[in-house]
């Protein structure tokens, strides 16, 4: 999965510099955020209980 994120980051850098649009540099962060949400949603507990559990870990 790390290779997918590296490819997304690479393409986002290339397109951001070619098109001169710095907003494209936020795509890797959005991809990681979406991946985290999907992984949390795959847990068999209710969504908010899972989030509360993850936040309470130390």
N, C-alpha and C positions, 0 to 999 in steps of 0.2 A: 504494500500500500504506500510505502514511503516513496517509491518510484513514481507513482501517480502524482503525488503532491510535488515532487521535484519537477516533473514534466509541466504541471500546471504553473508552477513558479517560473520556470524557464520561458514558457510561451508568453506568460504575462509580462515578463521583463522585455522580451523581444518586441511584442506588440506595443507596449507602453512607450518604448524609446522610438520605435519607427513611426507611430502615429502621434507621438508627443501628447499623450493623454495619461497623466499620472493616476487618474482614477482606476485604470486597469491594474495598478499595483495592489489594489485591495482584493482582487480575485482570489489569491492564495489564502488570505485570512478568511474570506467567506467560505471557501471550500472546506477548510478545517473546521469552521463553526458548524457547517451543515453535516459534516462527518460525525462530529461529536453529538449532535442532536439525534442523528440516526442511530448511533450506538447506544445512547441512553434510551431511546424508544424501543430498542430490541430487548431490554430487560423486562422480565415478566411481571414486575411490580408496576403499580400506577406511576405515571410520569413524575408527578410532583413528589411522591414519596422517594423515588429514586434520586431526584435532584437534592432533596433534603438530606438523604443518606450520604451522597457524595460530598456535599458541603460540610457535613458534620465530621467527616473523617479527618484525623490528625496524624 
